């Protein structure tokens, strides 16, 4: 395996191992999706029929439900919704579009099944962090191309929305986990010549306007210090201009995918609270097309 992929798996497996005791409160159920596995996280007193599909980060090469278990569990408890998390196939052994296809399988399953079996979901939200955010946004584009059911809401947590290399590092960026040279190499290993970084299924920000204008209500969260900050801001602005409901939240001086540190960073828990509130607002007013912007400070 390529040295970069090995290094990324090592980093991801140890990224949030700080010695803090992790909190868990959900019951779990494993599901075989054929090409991959997935797992339901069911909080106490879950709202029946209201589901979340979670796609973990890890640079398309690393990560799993286990590396994100504490965050997924927290999202389920704070939102009161069953969360369906997927162990999608990883590059470089399974390059694009394998991971995206697995994300689609998980989403389709959560639309027509619940933790106890077949159930037509009343609402389904789609969310992911970092590479999982990329796959989430790309899946929306794929669903639009097939005229399939769209998620009722989309949440991007430090999500990668543009693989196209920037002209320079974003001003103020202090992020050892992401930088242009590494992103270029990741793209090579992830895509392996199947497509290019201009493909909207790789860089959702490159999607045509008539696609972006059909995006579901979206919440985007990022840190002020991370490499991905400016592309997330630009993506939010593009959606705003198209009258898509968007909530952008930039959190100061935190690490990439800071949501993975809820016991260490108070902002992580508050960010999940913000996501829960956004989902509640969308559910209460699903046809509202007014764009909004929010900001939080630690």
Secondary structure as the mmCIF struct_conf table of DSSP 4:
data_model
#
loop_
_struct_conf.conf_type_id
_struct_conf.id
_struct_conf.beg_label_comp_id
_struct_conf.beg_label_asym_id
_struct_conf.beg_label_seq_id
_struct_conf.end_label_comp_id
_struct_conf.end_label_asym_id
_struct_conf.end_label_seq_id
HELX_RH_AL_P HELX_RH_AL_P1 UNK A 3 UNK A 14
TURN_TY1_P TURN_TY1_P1 UNK A 15 UNK A 16
BEND BEND1 UNK A 18 UNK A 19
HELX_LH_PP_P HELX_LH_PP_P1 UNK A 20 UNK A 23
STRN STRN1 UNK A 27 UNK A 32
BEND BEND2 UNK A 34 UNK A 36
STRN STRN2 UNK A 37 UNK A 42
TURN_TY1_P TURN_TY1_P2 UNK A 44 UNK A 45
TURN_TY1_P TURN_TY1_P3 UNK A 48 UNK A 49
STRN STRN3 UNK A 50 UNK A 55
BEND BEND3 UNK A 58 UNK A 58
TURN_TY1_P TURN_TY1_P4 UNK A 59 UNK A 61
BEND BEND4 UNK A 62 UNK A 62
TURN_TY1_P TURN_TY1_P5 UNK A 65 UNK A 68
HELX_RH_AL_P HELX_RH_AL_P2 UNK A 69 UNK A 79
TURN_TY1_P TURN_TY1_P6 UNK A 80 UNK A 80
BEND BEND5 UNK A 81 UNK A 81
STRN STRN4 UNK A 82 UNK A 87
TURN_TY1_P TURN_TY1_P7 UNK A 91 UNK A 94
TURN_TY1_P TURN_TY1_P8 UNK A 96 UNK A 97
HELX_RH_AL_P HELX_RH_AL_P3 UNK A 98 UNK A 112
STRN STRN5 UNK A 113 UNK A 114
TURN_TY1_P TURN_TY1_P9 UNK A 115 UNK A 116
STRN STRN6 UNK A 117 UNK A 118
BEND BEND6 UNK A 122 UNK A 122
STRN STRN7 UNK A 123 UNK A 129
TURN_TY1_P TURN_TY1_P10 UNK A 130 UNK A 130
HELX_RH_AL_P HELX_RH_AL_P4 UNK A 131 UNK A 145
TURN_TY1_P TURN_TY1_P11 UNK A 146 UNK A 147
HELX_LH_PP_P HELX_LH_PP_P2 UNK A 148 UNK A 151
BEND BEND7 UNK A 152 UNK A 152
STRN STRN8 UNK A 153 UNK A 157
BEND BEND8 UNK A 158 UNK A 158
BEND BEND9 UNK A 164 UNK A 164
HELX_LH_PP_P HELX_LH_PP_P3 UNK A 165 UNK A 166
BEND BEND10 UNK A 167 UNK A 168
HELX_LH_PP_P HELX_LH_PP_P4 UNK A 169 UNK A 170
TURN_TY1_P TURN_TY1_P12 UNK A 171 UNK A 172
TURN_TY1_P TURN_TY1_P13 UNK A 176 UNK A 177
HELX_RH_AL_P HELX_RH_AL_P5 UNK A 180 UNK A 191
TURN_TY1_P TURN_TY1_P14 UNK A 192 UNK A 193
BEND BEND11 UNK A 194 UNK A 195
TURN_TY1_P TURN_TY1_P15 UNK A 197 UNK A 198
BEND BEND12 UNK A 199 UNK A 199
TURN_TY1_P TURN_TY1_P16 UNK A 200 UNK A 202
HELX_RH_3T_P HELX_RH_3T_P1 UNK A 204 UNK A 206
BEND BEND13 UNK A 207 UNK A 207
HELX_RH_AL_P HELX_RH_AL_P6 UNK A 209 UNK A 212
TURN_TY1_P TURN_TY1_P17 UNK A 213 UNK A 214
HELX_LH_PP_P HELX_LH_PP_P5 UNK A 215 UNK A 216
STRN STRN9 UNK A 217 UNK A 223
TURN_TY1_P TURN_TY1_P18 UNK A 224 UNK A 225
BEND BEND14 UNK A 226 UNK A 226
TURN_TY1_P TURN_TY1_P19 UNK A 227 UNK A 228
HELX_RH_AL_P HELX_RH_AL_P7 UNK A 229 UNK A 241
TURN_TY1_P TURN_TY1_P20 UNK A 242 UNK A 243
STRN STRN10 UNK A 246 UNK A 251
TURN_TY1_P TURN_TY1_P21 UNK A 252 UNK A 253
TURN_TY1_P TURN_TY1_P22 UNK A 256 UNK A 257
HELX_RH_3T_P HELX_RH_3T_P2 UNK A 258 UNK A 260
TURN_TY1_P TURN_TY1_P23 UNK A 262 UNK A 264
HELX_RH_AL_P HELX_RH_AL_P8 UNK A 266 UNK A 284
BEND BEND15 UNK A 285 UNK A 285
TURN_TY1_P TURN_TY1_P24 UNK A 286 UNK A 287
#
